[in-house]
Amino acid sequence: YLSIFPFVYYIIMSRHPTIKWAQRSDKLFITVELPDAKNVKLKLEPEGKFLFSATAGADNVPYEVDLDLFDKINVDESKSSTTSRSIVYLVKKAEEKWWSRLIKQEGLRPVFLKVDWDKWVDEDEEDGKPVPDMDFGDMDFSKLNMGEDPSDFDADVTEGDDDDSDTEEVEEEENSEPKAAVPPSTEPEVKA
């Protein structure tokens, strides 16, 4: 009984490290965030199995991950890189295509699995070209009056309001103290 206790303890007490992922049509970026990891083991299987285990911390706490990836992978062309903060895996896909998710399991994803927004690229942006809807071609924006003249911009007017600025000025004048009206003179000015 005592000889299997460490194995049972390892299974029961192992934790999941945070896993971040991003993809391109031909590869996956899988980052295991586990500072000062020791005894790192990774096993990739062609049908899409990703097995990771390591220990970390002063108490050598065991961590492990067992993922069934969405599709098949090329084990021979996959690589890894280890830093003091994380282990990054570049996993080559068997077929060059976009996956709808990282793992086969549908529904709620595991809480330790997150998108790596620093590496994420949308499918339509992968080739480095702008999104087709955003391609403005040869349009010259300098000829458009896009609020460049501050006098044309009225920050107080809300959307849907008509231009009421003349009405507001008249109301302000009516509410202010009366000013002496001086009719324009038609006679030449006499100097003393």
Secondary structure, 3 states (H helix, E strand, C coil): CCCCHHHHHHHHHCECCEEEEEECCCEEEEEEECCCCEEEEEEEECCCEEEEEEEECCCCEEEEEEEEECCCEEEEEEEEEECCCEEEEEEEECCCCCCCCCECCCCCCCCCEEECCCCCCCHHHCCCCCCHHHCCCCCCHHHCCCCCCHHHCCCCCCCCCCCCHHHHHHHHHHHCCCCCCCCCCCCCCCCC
